[in-house]
Amino acid sequence: ILFDGLLGVIAGLVVVLIHVSYTKLFKK
């Protein structure tokens, strides 16, 4: 359960980073 929760947190961070990077590239 702890490992599954950790994967969820990591996945969330990755999604946020990709979204931010995509937004910055799109704005440029």
C-alpha positions, 0 to 999 in steps of 0.5 A: 500500500505504501509503495502504491501510494509512493507511485501515485505521488511520483506519477502526480509529480511527473504529470505536473512537470510535463504540464508545466514544461509543455505550457512553457514551450507552448507560450514560447 
